[in-house]
């Protein structure tokens, strides 16, 4: 289920970040970076929750995915930005780290967290 959730979120993020820009909320200062942060935290969290020992690999994969999106964006009429990639990476590492730590702290339904 974690893999499906992360893949579904990754597809949604790709659709949103590779489609033409529409004016509106994205024009508000720093809201775009917050959206990148939250999106990549959300992509990485389910996998890191499921595989807490591998949270770093999950976060690196999220960062790499963000890099691929930034490389593709100029071909879709959008601009690539280092700030977006930084927000992607910070979000990926934050989401993966927090999910892995919460999995270890919480015992869901009395079951012990898996080692990974």
Biopython code that builds the backbone (N, CA, C, O; Angstrom):
import numpy as np
from Bio.PDB.StructureBuilder import StructureBuilder

atoms = [
    (1, "UNK", "N", (0.814, -1.197, 0.000)),
    (1, "UNK", "CA", (0.000, 0.000, 0.000)),
    (1, "UNK", "C", (0.859, 1.263, 0.000)),
    (1, "UNK", "O", (0.501, 2.255, -0.635)),
    (2, "UNK", "N", (1.993, 1.233, 0.709)),
    (2, "UNK", "CA", (2.875, 2.400, 0.757)),
    (2, "UNK", "C", (3.430, 2.718, -0.624)),
    (2, "UNK", "O", (3.551, 3.883, -1.002)),
    (3, "UNK", "N", (3.766, 1.672, -1.375)),
    (3, "UNK", "CA", (4.307, 1.891, -2.714)),
    (3, "UNK", "C", (3.239, 2.521, -3.605)),
    (3, "UNK", "O", (3.523, 3.455, -4.356)),
    (4, "UNK", "N", (2.029, 2.015, -3.522)),
    (4, "UNK", "CA", (0.926, 2.558, -4.326)),
    (4, "UNK", "C", (0.669, 4.013, -3.956)),
    (4, "UNK", "O", (0.492, 4.857, -4.835)),
    (5, "UNK", "N", (0.647, 4.310, -2.665)),
    (5, "UNK", "CA", (0.401, 5.683, -2.225)),
    (5, "UNK", "C", (1.487, 6.627, -2.737)),
    (5, "UNK", "O", (1.184, 7.705, -3.249)),
    (6, "UNK", "N", (2.744, 6.225, -2.601)),
    (6, "UNK", "CA", (3.844, 7.085, -3.064)),
    (6, "UNK", "C", (3.821, 7.259, -4.571)),
    (6, "UNK", "O", (4.052, 8.361, -5.070)),
    (7, "UNK", "N", (3.545, 6.184, -5.309)),
    (7, "UNK", "CA", (3.479, 6.292, -6.769)),
    (7, "UNK", "C", (2.324, 7.179, -7.216)),
    (7, "UNK", "O", (2.472, 7.979, -8.140)),
    (8, "UNK", "N", (1.184, 7.041, -6.568)),
    (8, "UNK", "CA", (0.038, 7.885, -6.909)),
    (8, "UNK", "C", (0.349, 9.354, -6.643)),
    (8, "UNK", "O", (0.050, 10.215, -7.470)),
    (9, "UNK", "N", (0.947, 9.637, -5.494)),
    (9, "UNK", "CA", (1.333, 11.020, -5.183)),
    (9, "UNK", "C", (2.376, 11.539, -6.169)),
    (9, "UNK", "O", (2.324, 12.699, -6.576)),
    (10, "UNK", "N", (3.325, 10.682, -6.552)),
    (10, "UNK", "CA", (4.354, 11.092, -7.515)),
    (10, "UNK", "C", (3.731, 11.426, -8.866)),
    (10, "UNK", "O", (4.149, 12.380, -9.521)),
    (11, "UNK", "N", (2.742, 10.654, -9.284)),
    (11, "UNK", "CA", (2.065, 10.943, -10.554)),
    (11, "UNK", "C", (1.292, 12.261, -10.487)),
    (11, "UNK", "O", (1.293, 13.038, -11.442)),
    (12, "UNK", "N", (0.645, 12.502, -9.376)),
    (12, "UNK", "CA", (-0.086, 13.764, -9.203)),
    (12, "UNK", "C", (0.876, 14.945, -9.236)),
    (12, "UNK", "O", (0.600, 15.955, -9.884)),
    (13, "UNK", "N", (2.004, 14.821, -8.539)),
    (13, "UNK", "CA", (3.005, 15.893, -8.527)),
    (13, "UNK", "C", (3.550, 16.119, -9.931)),
    (13, "UNK", "O", (3.727, 17.264, -10.349)),
    (14, "UNK", "N", (3.818, 15.041, -10.664)),
    (14, "UNK", "CA", (4.318, 15.193, -12.041)),
    (14, "UNK", "C", (3.300, 15.937, -12.898)),
    (14, "UNK", "O", (3.660, 16.836, -13.658)),
    (15, "UNK", "N", (2.034, 15.563, -12.775)),
    (15, "UNK", "CA", (0.999, 16.226, -13.574)),
    (15, "UNK", "C", (0.918, 17.712, -13.242)),
    (15, "UNK", "O", (0.765, 18.546, -14.134)),
    (16, "UNK", "N", (1.019, 18.035, -11.967)),
    (16, "UNK", "CA", (0.913, 19.438, -11.558)),
    (16, "UNK", "C", (2.153, 20.248, -11.919)),
    (16, "UNK", "O", (2.036, 21.412, -12.303)),
    (17, "UNK", "N", (3.331, 19.655, -11.803)),
    (17, "UNK", "CA", (4.561, 20.406, -12.042)),
    (17, "UNK", "C", (4.972, 20.445, -13.505)),
    (17, "UNK", "O", (5.818, 21.254, -13.887)),
    (18, "UNK", "N", (4.390, 19.586, -14.327)),
    (18, "UNK", "CA", (4.753, 19.566, -15.746)),
    (18, "UNK", "C", (3.658, 20.131, -16.646)),
    (18, "UNK", "O", (3.807, 20.161, -17.867)),
    (19, "UNK", "N", (2.567, 20.575, -16.045)),
    (19, "UNK", "CA", (1.503, 21.201, -16.833)),
    (19, "UNK", "C", (1.764, 22.710, -16.905)),
    (19, "UNK", "O", (2.511, 23.252, -16.090)),
    (20, "UNK", "N", (1.155, 23.378, -17.867)),
    (20, "UNK", "CA", (1.371, 24.832, -17.985)),
    (20, "UNK", "C", (0.973, 25.566, -16.701)),
    (20, "UNK", "O", (0.050, 25.160, -15.994)),
    (21, "UNK", "N", (1.684, 26.641, -16.424)),
    (21, "UNK", "CA", (1.438, 27.435, -15.224)),
    (21, "UNK", "C", (0.154, 28.230, -15.396)),
    (21, "UNK", "O", (-0.087, 28.839, -16.439)),
    (22, "UNK", "N", (-0.657, 28.210, -14.362)),
    (22, "UNK", "CA", (-1.848, 29.063, -14.354)),
    (22, "UNK", "C", (-1.634, 30.147, -13.311)),
    (22, "UNK", "O", (-1.185, 29.849, -12.205)),
    (23, "UNK", "N", (-1.943, 31.388, -13.632)),
    (23, "UNK", "CA", (-1.751, 32.457, -12.656)),
    (23, "UNK", "C", (-2.654, 32.253, -11.447)),
    (23, "UNK", "O", (-3.738, 31.679, -11.545)),
    (24, "UNK", "N", (-2.192, 32.725, -10.339)),
    (24, "UNK", "CA", (-2.999, 32.598, -9.130)),
    (24, "UNK", "C", (-2.128, 32.485, -7.901)),
    (24, "UNK", "O", (-1.257, 33.321, -7.660)),
    (25, "UNK", "N", (-2.368, 31.448, -7.128)),
    (25, "UNK", "CA", (-1.664, 31.274, -5.857)),
    (25, "UNK", "C", (-0.159, 31.101, -6.032)),
    (25, "UNK", "O", (0.608, 31.452, -5.135)),
    (26, "UNK", "N", (0.272, 30.573, -7.159)),
    (26, "UNK", "CA", (1.709, 30.373, -7.376)),
    (26, "UNK", "C", (2.466, 31.697, -7.401)),
    (26, "UNK", "O", (3.682, 31.722, -7.211)),
    (27, "UNK", "N", (1.754, 32.792, -7.635)),
    (27, "UNK", "CA", (2.398, 34.107, -7.682)),
    (27, "UNK", "C", (2.706, 34.657, -6.294)),
    (27, "UNK", "O", (3.461, 35.622, -6.177)),
    (28, "UNK", "N", (2.147, 34.076, -5.253)),
    (28, "UNK", "CA", (2.400, 34.546, -3.891)),
    (28, "UNK", "C", (3.797, 34.098, -3.479)),
    (28, "UNK", "O", (4.163, 32.935, -3.648)),
    (29, "UNK", "N", (4.581, 35.046, -2.928)),
    (29, "UNK", "CA", (5.966, 34.749, -2.554)),
    (29, "UNK", "C", (6.064, 33.508, -1.679)),
    (29, "UNK", "O", (5.332, 33.367, -0.700)),
    (30, "UNK", "N", (6.946, 32.640, -2.029)),
    (30, "UNK", "CA", (7.321, 31.442, -1.274)),
    (30, "UNK", "C", (6.239, 30.368, -1.204)),
    (30, "UNK", "O", (6.510, 29.287, -0.681)),
    (31, "UNK", "N", (5.042, 30.609, -1.698)),
    (31, "UNK", "CA", (4.006, 29.580, -1.666)),
    (31, "UNK", "C", (4.393, 28.412, -2.571)),
    (31, "UNK", "O", (4.107, 27.256, -2.257)),
    (32, "UNK", "N", (5.041, 28.717, -3.691)),
    (32, "UNK", "CA", (5.505, 27.684, -4.609)),
    (32, "UNK", "C", (6.508, 26.752, -3.918)),
    (32, "UNK", "O", (6.445, 25.532, -4.075)),
    (33, "UNK", "N", (7.422, 27.337, -3.159)),
    (33, "UNK", "CA", (8.432, 26.515, -2.462)),
    (33, "UNK", "C", (7.779, 25.674, -1.372)),
    (33, "UNK", "O", (8.162, 24.524, -1.161)),
    (34, "UNK", "N", (6.799, 26.239, -0.681)),
    (34, "UNK", "CA", (6.072, 25.483, 0.332)),
    (34, "UNK", "C", (5.339, 24.305, -0.310)),
    (34, "UNK", "O", (5.309, 23.209, 0.249)),
    (35, "UNK", "N", (4.752, 24.531, -1.478)),
    (35, "UNK", "CA", (4.061, 23.456, -2.192)),
    (35, "UNK", "C", (5.036, 22.350, -2.582)),
    (35, "UNK", "O", (4.710, 21.169, -2.457)),
    (36, "UNK", "N", (6.226, 22.715, -3.053)),
    (36, "UNK", "CA", (7.249, 21.712, -3.392)),
    (36, "UNK", "C", (7.650, 20.931, -2.140)),
    (36, "UNK", "O", (7.731, 19.703, -2.172)),
    (37, "UNK", "N", (7.895, 21.628, -1.060)),
    (37, "UNK", "CA", (8.277, 20.989, 0.205)),
    (37, "UNK", "C", (7.216, 19.969, 0.631)),
    (37, "UNK", "O", (7.538, 18.816, 0.916)),
    (38, "UNK", "N", (5.964, 20.394, 0.675)),
    (38, "UNK", "CA", (4.877, 19.525, 1.131)),
    (38, "UNK", "C", (4.653, 18.352, 0.178)),
    (38, "UNK", "O", (4.401, 17.231, 0.620)),
    (39, "UNK", "N", (4.744, 18.609, -1.119)),
    (39, "UNK", "CA", (4.522, 17.543, -2.098)),
    (39, "UNK", "C", (5.560, 16.437, -1.963)),
    (39, "UNK", "O", (5.212, 15.256, -1.983)),
    (40, "UNK", "N", (6.821, 16.802, -1.826)),
    (40, "UNK", "CA", (7.865, 15.781, -1.758)),
    (40, "UNK", "C", (7.930, 15.121, -0.388)),
    (40, "UNK", "O", (8.354, 13.971, -0.274)),
    (41, "UNK", "N", (7.518, 15.828, 0.641)),
    (41, "UNK", "CA", (7.371, 15.181, 1.952)),
    (41, "UNK", "C", (6.273, 14.129, 1.874)),
    (41, "UNK", "O", (6.414, 13.033, 2.416)),
    (42, "UNK", "N", (5.182, 14.466, 1.197)),
    (42, "UNK", "CA", (4.059, 13.534, 1.062)),
    (42, "UNK", "C", (4.424, 12.321, 0.208)),
    (42, "UNK", "O", (3.990, 11.208, 0.502)),
    (43, "UNK", "N", (5.209, 12.523, -0.835)),
    (43, "UNK", "CA", (5.629, 11.404, -1.683)),
    (43, "UNK", "C", (6.483, 10.415, -0.886)),
    (43, "UNK", "O", (6.301, 9.203, -0.999)),
    (44, "UNK", "N", (7.402, 10.927, -0.091)),
    (44, "UNK", "CA", (8.372, 10.075, 0.601)),
    (44, "UNK", "C", (7.847, 9.465, 1.898)),
    (44, "UNK", "O", (8.314, 8.402, 2.308)),
    (45, "UNK", "N", (6.909, 10.102, 2.533)),
    (45, "UNK", "CA", (6.448, 9.642, 3.844)),
    (45, "UNK", "C", (5.885, 8.219, 3.850)),
    (45, "UNK", "O", (6.248, 7.448, 4.738)),
    (46, "UNK", "N", (5.019, 7.826, 2.908)),
    (46, "UNK", "CA", (4.491, 6.461, 2.981)),
    (46, "UNK", "C", (5.562, 5.380, 2.877)),
    (46, "UNK", "O", (5.512, 4.385, 3.601)),
    (47, "UNK", "N", (6.522, 5.566, 1.991)),
    (47, "UNK", "CA", (7.582, 4.568, 1.849)),
    (47, "UNK", "C", (8.498, 4.529, 3.063)),
    (47, "UNK", "O", (8.919, 3.454, 3.491)),
    (48, "UNK", "N", (8.808, 5.687, 3.616)),
    (48, "UNK", "CA", (9.657, 5.725, 4.807)),
    (48, "UNK", "C", (8.930, 5.144, 6.016)),
    (48, "UNK", "O", (9.554, 4.547, 6.894)),
    (49, "UNK", "N", (7.615, 5.321, 6.060)),
    (49, "UNK", "CA", (6.822, 4.716, 7.136)),
    (49, "UNK", "C", (6.901, 3.190, 7.031)),
    (49, "UNK", "O", (7.073, 2.497, 8.034)),
    (50, "UNK", "N", (6.775, 2.685, 5.816)),
    (50, "UNK", "CA", (6.790, 1.240, 5.597)),
    (50, "UNK", "C", (8.191, 0.658, 5.768)),
    (50, "UNK", "O", (8.338, -0.451, 6.281)),
    (51, "UNK", "N", (9.208, 1.382, 5.351)),
    (51, "UNK", "CA", (10.597, 0.909, 5.405)),
    (51, "UNK", "C", (11.452, 1.915, 6.174)),
    (51, "UNK", "O", (12.280, 2.600, 5.574)),
    (52, "UNK", "N", (11.266, 2.015, 7.479)),
    (52, "UNK", "CA", (11.939, 3.071, 8.242)),
    (52, "UNK", "C", (13.467, 2.981, 8.245)),
    (52, "UNK", "O", (14.139, 4.003, 8.386)),
    (53, "UNK", "N", (14.014, 1.806, 8.098)),
    (53, "UNK", "CA", (15.481, 1.684, 8.069)),
    (53, "UNK", "C", (16.076, 2.235, 6.785)),
    (53, "UNK", "O", (17.276, 2.497, 6.715)),
    (54, "UNK", "N", (15.250, 2.409, 5.781)),
    (54, "UNK", "CA", (15.725, 2.878, 4.481)),
    (54, "UNK", "C", (15.254, 4.289, 4.157)),
    (54, "UNK", "O", (15.130, 4.655, 2.988)),
    (55, "UNK", "N", (14.992, 5.080, 5.193)),
    (55, "UNK", "CA", (14.446, 6.414, 4.967)),
    (55, "UNK", "C", (15.392, 7.288, 4.147)),
    (55, "UNK", "O", (14.932, 8.131, 3.376)),
    (56, "UNK", "N", (16.707, 7.102, 4.299)),
    (56, "UNK", "CA", (17.654, 7.925, 3.529)),
    (56, "UNK", "C", (17.568, 7.610, 2.038)),
    (56, "UNK", "O", (17.599, 8.516, 1.206)),
    (57, "UNK", "N", (17.458, 6.328, 1.703)),
    (57, "UNK", "CA", (17.328, 5.933, 0.299)),
    (57, "UNK", "C", (16.020, 6.456, -0.284)),
    (57, "UNK", "O", (15.981, 6.899, -1.432)),
    (58, "UNK", "N", (14.959, 6.406, 0.500)),
    (58, "UNK", "CA", (13.672, 6.940, 0.055)),
    (58, "UNK", "C", (13.808, 8.437, -0.221)),
    (58, "UNK", "O", (13.337, 8.922, -1.249)),
    (59, "UNK", "N", (14.440, 9.161, 0.677)),
    (59, "UNK", "CA", (14.614, 10.608, 0.511)),
    (59, "UNK", "C", (15.485, 10.927, -0.700)),
    (59, "UNK", "O", (15.181, 11.859, -1.445)),
    (60, "UNK", "N", (16.562, 10.170, -0.911)),
    (60, "UNK", "CA", (17.409, 10.392, -2.089)),
    (60, "UNK", "C", (16.650, 10.120, -3.375)),
    (60, "UNK", "O", (16.825, 10.833, -4.363)),
    (61, "UNK", "N", (15.804, 9.089, -3.371)),
    (61, "UNK", "CA", (14.986, 8.810, -4.551)),
    (61, "UNK", "C", (14.014, 9.964, -4.796)),
    (61, "UNK", "O", (13.785, 10.349, -5.943)),
    (62, "UNK", "N", (13.445, 10.514, -3.729)),
    (62, "UNK", "CA", (12.558, 11.669, -3.872)),
    (62, "UNK", "C", (13.291, 12.873, -4.434)),
    (62, "UNK", "O", (12.766, 13.574, -5.299)),
    (63, "UNK", "N", (14.496, 13.117, -3.949)),
    (63, "UNK", "CA", (15.304, 14.227, -4.462)),
    (63, "UNK", "C", (15.635, 14.007, -5.936)),
    (63, "UNK", "O", (15.561, 14.943, -6.732)),
    (64, "UNK", "N", (15.998, 12.787, -6.302)),
    (64, "UNK", "CA", (16.305, 12.480, -7.706)),
    (64, "UNK", "C", (15.073, 12.700, -8.583)),
    (64, "UNK", "O", (15.183, 13.216, -9.695)),
    (65, "UNK", "N", (13.907, 12.310, -8.085)),
    (65, "UNK", "CA", (12.662, 12.517, -8.824)),
    (65, "UNK", "C", (12.420, 14.015, -9.041)),
    (65, "UNK", "O", (12.023, 14.436, -10.127)),
    (66, "UNK", "N", (12.662, 14.801, -8.010)),
    (66, "UNK", "CA", (12.542, 16.248, -8.147)),
    (66, "UNK", "C", (13.507, 16.800, -9.181)),
    (66, "UNK", "O", (13.162, 17.707, -9.940)),
    (67, "UNK", "N", (14.725, 16.249, -9.213)),
    (67, "UNK", "CA", (15.714, 16.669, -10.200)),
    (67, "UNK", "C", (15.271, 16.360, -11.625)),
    (67, "UNK", "O", (15.445, 17.175, -12.531)),
    (68, "UNK", "N", (14.698, 15.179, -11.812)),
    (68, "UNK", "CA", (14.198, 14.805, -13.137)),
    (68, "UNK", "C", (13.080, 15.753, -13.572)),
    (68, "UNK", "O", (13.035, 16.183, -14.725)),
    (69, "UNK", "N", (12.192, 16.068, -12.656)),
    (69, "UNK", "CA", (11.112, 17.007, -12.981)),
    (69, "UNK", "C", (11.676, 18.365, -13.371)),
    (69, "UNK", "O", (11.212, 18.969, -14.339)),
    (70, "UNK", "N", (12.669, 18.855, -12.634)),
    (70, "UNK", "CA", (13.263, 20.159, -12.954)),
    (70, "UNK", "C", (13.957, 20.135, -14.318)),
    (70, "UNK", "O", (13.962, 21.146, -15.020)),
    (71, "UNK", "N", (14.535, 19.007, -14.700)),
    (71, "UNK", "CA", (15.186, 18.883, -16.013)),
    (71, "UNK", "C", (14.146, 18.891, -17.131)),
    (71, "UNK", "O", (14.375, 19.472, -18.192)),
    (72, "UNK", "N", (13.002, 18.245, -16.892)),
    (72, "UNK", "CA", (11.958, 18.133, -17.915)),
    (72, "UNK", "C", (11.157, 19.429, -18.061)),
    (72, "UNK", "O", (10.679, 19.730, -19.155)),
    (73, "UNK", "N", (11.003, 20.189, -16.997)),
    (73, "UNK", "CA", (10.126, 21.370, -17.021)),
    (73, "UNK", "C", (10.368, 22.348, -18.173)),
    (73, "UNK", "O", (9.394, 22.828, -18.752)),
    (74, "UNK", "N", (11.615, 22.668, -18.537)),
    (74, "UNK", "CA", (11.793, 23.615, -19.651)),
    (74, "UNK", "C", (11.191, 23.117, -20.970)),
    (74, "UNK", "O", (10.869, 23.922, -21.844)),
    (75, "UNK", "N", (11.039, 21.812, -21.116)),
    (75, "UNK", "CA", (10.451, 21.260, -22.341)),
    (75, "UNK", "C", (8.926, 21.321, -22.327)),
    (75, "UNK", "O", (8.280, 21.022, -23.331)),
    (76, "UNK", "N", (8.356, 21.708, -21.193)),
    (76, "UNK", "CA", (6.900, 21.797, -21.075)),
    (76, "UNK", "C", (6.422, 23.246, -20.927)),
    (76, "UNK", "O", (5.265, 23.495, -20.591)),
    (77, "UNK", "N", (7.322, 24.191, -21.180)),
    (77, "UNK", "CA", (6.942, 25.594, -21.091)),
    (77, "UNK", "C", (7.078, 26.174, -19.697)),
    (77, "UNK", "O", (6.613, 27.285, -19.442)),
    (78, "UNK", "N", (7.700, 25.452, -18.804)),
    (78, "UNK", "CA", (7.920, 25.952, -17.442)),
    (78, "UNK", "C", (9.404, 26.179, -17.259)),
    (78, "UNK", "O", (10.202, 25.816, -18.123)),
    (79, "UNK", "N", (9.775, 26.769, -16.154)),
    (79, "UNK", "CA", (11.194, 27.024, -15.910)),
    (79, "UNK", "C", (11.702, 26.139, -14.775)),
    (79, "UNK", "O", (10.997, 25.875, -13.801)),
    (80, "UNK", "N", (12.931, 25.696, -14.931)),
    (80, "UNK", "CA", (13.587, 24.928, -13.876)),
    (80, "UNK", "C", (14.192, 25.913, -12.885)),
    (80, "UNK", "O", (14.744, 26.941, -13.277)),
    (81, "UNK", "N", (14.087, 25.595, -11.607)),
    (81, "UNK", "CA", (14.629, 26.484, -10.576)),
    (81, "UNK", "C", (15.379, 25.680, -9.524)),
    (81, "UNK", "O", (14.915, 24.635, -9.067)),
    (82, "UNK", "N", (16.548, 26.190, -9.151)),
    (82, "UNK", "CA", (17.317, 25.551, -8.085)),
    (82, "UNK", "C", (16.554, 25.596, -6.766)),
    (82, "UNK", "O", (16.631, 24.665, -5.965)),
    (83, "UNK", "N", (15.824, 26.675, -6.548)),
    (83, "UNK", "CA", (15.038, 26.807, -5.319)),
    (83, "UNK", "C", (13.970, 25.730, -5.201)),
    (83, "UNK", "O", (13.702, 25.223, -4.112)),
    (84, "UNK", "N", (13.358, 25.385, -6.343)),
    (84, "UNK", "CA", (12.369, 24.301, -6.334)),
    (84, "UNK", "C", (13.031, 22.981, -5.977)),
    (84, "UNK", "O", (12.497, 22.209, -5.180)),
    (85, "UNK", "N", (14.194, 22.720, -6.566)),
    (85, "UNK", "CA", (14.907, 21.472, -6.270)),
    (85, "UNK", "C", (15.319, 21.420, -4.798)),
    (85, "UNK", "O", (15.247, 20.365, -4.167)),
    (86, "UNK", "N", (15.746, 22.550, -4.258)),
    (86, "UNK", "CA", (16.108, 22.589, -2.837)),
    (86, "UNK", "C", (14.885, 22.305, -1.966)),
    (86, "UNK", "O", (14.973, 21.554, -0.994)),
    (87, "UNK", "N", (13.752, 22.900, -2.311)),
    (87, "UNK", "CA", (12.517, 22.651, -1.553)),
    (87, "UNK", "C", (12.090, 21.188, -1.682)),
    (87, "UNK", "O", (11.616, 20.588, -0.718)),
    (88, "UNK", "N", (12.262, 20.613, -2.888)),
    (88, "UNK", "CA", (11.960, 19.190, -3.081)),
    (88, "UNK", "C", (12.814, 18.331, -2.157)),
    (88, "UNK", "O", (12.309, 17.431, -1.486)),
    (89, "UNK", "N", (14.106, 18.618, -2.131)),
    (89, "UNK", "CA", (15.022, 17.826, -1.311)),
    (89, "UNK", "C", (14.763, 17.976, 0.178)),
    (89, "UNK", "O", (14.764, 16.991, 0.917)),
    (90, "UNK", "N", (14.542, 19.200, 0.614)),
    (90, "UNK", "CA", (14.261, 19.425, 2.040)),
    (90, "UNK", "C", (12.954, 18.732, 2.424)),
    (90, "UNK", "O", (12.850, 18.141, 3.499)),
    (91, "UNK", "N", (11.965, 18.809, 1.543)),
    (91, "UNK", "CA", (10.692, 18.131, 1.799)),
    (91, "UNK", "C", (10.847, 16.620, 1.815)),
    (91, "UNK", "O", (10.295, 15.945, 2.684)),
    (92, "UNK", "N", (11.596, 16.087, 0.857)),
    (92, "UNK", "CA", (11.803, 14.641, 0.786)),
    (92, "UNK", "C", (12.499, 14.125, 2.043)),
    (92, "UNK", "O", (12.070, 13.131, 2.630)),
    (93, "UNK", "N", (13.565, 14.795, 2.452)),
    (93, "UNK", "CA", (14.303, 14.346, 3.638)),
    (93, "UNK", "C", (13.487, 14.554, 4.908)),
    (93, "UNK", "O", (13.516, 13.711, 5.805)),
    (94, "UNK", "N", (12.766, 15.658, 4.995)),
    (94, "UNK", "CA", (11.938, 15.908, 6.184)),
    (94, "UNK", "C", (10.815, 14.889, 6.301)),
    (94, "UNK", "O", (10.596, 14.314, 7.366)),
    (95, "UNK", "N", (10.105, 14.670, 5.199)),
    (95, "UNK", "CA", (8.996, 13.723, 5.213)),
    (95, "UNK", "C", (9.452, 12.308, 5.504)),
    (95, "UNK", "O", (8.819, 11.597, 6.285)),
    (96, "UNK", "N", (10.548, 11.895, 4.881)),
    (96, "UNK", "CA", (11.056, 10.539, 5.097)),
    (96, "UNK", "C", (11.555, 10.368, 6.529)),
    (96, "UNK", "O", (11.265, 9.360, 7.173)),
    (97, "UNK", "N", (12.295, 11.339, 7.022)),
    (97, "UNK", "CA", (12.829, 11.243, 8.386)),
    (97, "UNK", "C", (11.702, 11.201, 9.415)),
    (97, "UNK", "O", (11.695, 10.344, 10.299)),
    (98, "UNK", "N", (10.761, 12.115, 9.300)),
    (98, "UNK", "CA", (9.667, 12.166, 10.279)),
    (98, "UNK", "C", (8.806, 10.910, 10.224)),
    (98, "UNK", "O", (8.407, 10.390, 11.265)),
    (99, "UNK", "N", (8.518, 10.417, 9.027)),
    (99, "UNK", "CA", (7.715, 9.199, 8.910)),
    (99, "UNK", "C", (8.435, 7.999, 9.522)),
    (99, "UNK", "O", (7.820, 7.187, 10.214)),
    (100, "UNK", "N", (9.727, 7.891, 9.267)),
    (100, "UNK", "CA", (10.500, 6.774, 9.825)),
    (100, "UNK", "C", (10.540, 6.852, 11.346)),
    (100, "UNK", "O", (10.407, 5.831, 12.022)),
    (101, "UNK", "N", (10.720, 8.039, 11.886)),
    (101, "UNK", "CA", (10.765, 8.201, 13.342)),
    (101, "UNK", "C", (9.396, 7.928, 13.967)),
    (101, "UNK", "O", (9.309, 7.271, 15.005)),
    (102, "UNK", "N", (8.348, 8.421, 13.352)),
    (102, "UNK", "CA", (7.012, 8.178, 13.893)),
    (102, "UNK", "C", (6.666, 6.698, 13.858)),
    (102, "UNK", "O", (6.014, 6.197, 14.774)),
    (103, "UNK", "N", (7.089, 5.996, 12.824)),
    (103, "UNK", "CA", (6.829, 4.551, 12.732)),
    (103, "UNK", "C", (7.487, 3.821, 13.893)),
    (103, "UNK", "O", (6.916, 2.885, 14.453)),
    (104, "UNK", "N", (8.685, 4.251, 14.248)),
    (104, "UNK", "CA", (9.392, 3.602, 15.358)),
    (104, "UNK", "C", (8.772, 3.953, 16.704)),
    (104, "UNK", "O", (8.811, 3.148, 17.633)),
    (105, "UNK", "N", (8.200, 5.153, 16.816)),
    (105, "UNK", "CA", (7.633, 5.601, 18.095)),
    (105, "UNK", "C", (6.242, 5.027, 18.336)),
    (105, "UNK", "O", (5.878, 4.713, 19.469)),
    (106, "UNK", "N", (5.485, 4.898, 17.282)),
    (106, "UNK", "CA", (4.096, 4.458, 17.435)),
    (106, "UNK", "C", (3.987, 2.979, 17.164)),
    (106, "UNK", "O", (4.627, 2.450, 16.255)),
    (107, "UNK", "N", (3.194, 2.332, 17.936)),
    (107, "UNK", "CA", (2.879, 0.925, 17.705)),
    (107, "UNK", "C", (1.435, 0.854, 17.273)),
    (107, "UNK", "O", (0.526, 1.024, 18.085)),
    (108, "UNK", "N", (1.225, 0.607, 16.020)),
    (108, "UNK", "CA", (-0.138, 0.612, 15.484)),
    (108, "UNK", "C", (-0.811, -0.722, 15.775)),
    (108, "UNK", "O", (-0.290, -1.780, 15.422)),
    (109, "UNK", "N", (-1.959, -0.664, 16.415)),
    (109, "UNK", "CA", (-2.732, -1.858, 16.681)),
    (109, "UNK", "C", (-1.997, -2.889, 17.509)),
    (109, "UNK", "O", (-2.318, -4.075, 17.433)),
    (110, "UNK", "N", (-1.030, -2.478, 18.290)),
    (110, "UNK", "CA", (-0.299, -3.398, 19.143)),
    (110, "UNK", "C", (0.831, -4.137, 18.448)),
    (110, "UNK", "O", (1.592, -4.852, 19.099)),
    (111, "UNK", "N", (0.955, -3.974, 17.112)),
    (111, "UNK", "CA", (2.041, -4.657, 16.421)),
    (111, "UNK", "C", (3.315, -3.843, 16.525)),
    (111, "UNK", "O", (3.275, -2.613, 16.546)),
    (112, "UNK", "N", (4.413, -4.510, 16.587)),
    (112, "UNK", "CA", (5.692, -3.823, 16.653)),
    (112, "UNK", "C", (6.107, -3.402, 15.243)),
    (112, "UNK", "O", (5.821, -4.103, 14.273)),
    (113, "UNK", "N", (6.775, -2.265, 15.134)),
    (113, "UNK", "CA", (7.220, -1.804, 13.811)),
    (113, "UNK", "C", (8.199, -2.800, 13.211)),
    (113, "UNK", "O", (8.999, -3.413, 13.917)),
    (114, "UNK", "N", (8.120, -2.949, 11.887)),
    (114, "UNK", "CA", (9.054, -3.847, 11.222)),
    (114, "UNK", "C", (10.429, -3.204, 11.160)),
    (114, "UNK", "O", (10.568, -1.985, 11.252)),
    (115, "UNK", "N", (11.424, -4.033, 11.004)),
    (115, "UNK", "CA", (12.785, -3.521, 10.925)),
    (115, "UNK", "C", (13.127, -3.108, 9.506)),
    (115, "UNK", "O", (14.224, -2.609, 9.254)),
    (116, "UNK", "N", (12.238, -3.300, 8.611)),
    (116, "UNK", "CA", (12.486, -2.767, 7.394)),
    (116, "UNK", "C", (12.509, -3.130, 6.095)),
    (116, "UNK", "O", (12.800, -2.306, 5.228)),
]
sb = StructureBuilder()
sb.init_structure("model")
sb.init_model(0)
sb.init_chain("A")
sb.init_seg("    ")
for serial, (resi, resn, name, xyz) in enumerate(atoms, 1):
    if name == "N":
        sb.init_residue(resn, " ", resi, " ")
    sb.init_atom(name, np.array(xyz, "f"), 0.0, 1.0, " ", f" {name:<3s}", serial, name[0])
structure = sb.get_structure()
